């Protein structure tokens, strides 16, 4: 179980989440651009994952792990069920459930 930021639910490994919402956003403090993914767990709990844009996106980065299995059409992510296999830095992996 990964420790969440204050006010958010825990992100669990090997647990199925439904992607409810995907939004591009810009951070207020530094103006960083990213994608905010809202996930709903099996017990209806909600988890938000920020995925930051970078010049180079590795396949094991947060954003890269999503794009690798879901593609780059953000609207197409909504409604997909995913499972987090690994969420360690530079070892991130998710799986799309059928």
TARA-V382948 format. One line per field, one symbol per residue. ss: DSSP state (@ for helix, = for strand, . for the rest). A space follows every 10 residues. Layout:
BEGIN
ss->???
END
This chain:
BEGIN
ss->.=........ =....===== ======.... ..======== =....===== ==........ .@@@@@@@@@ ...@@@@... ========.. ======..
END
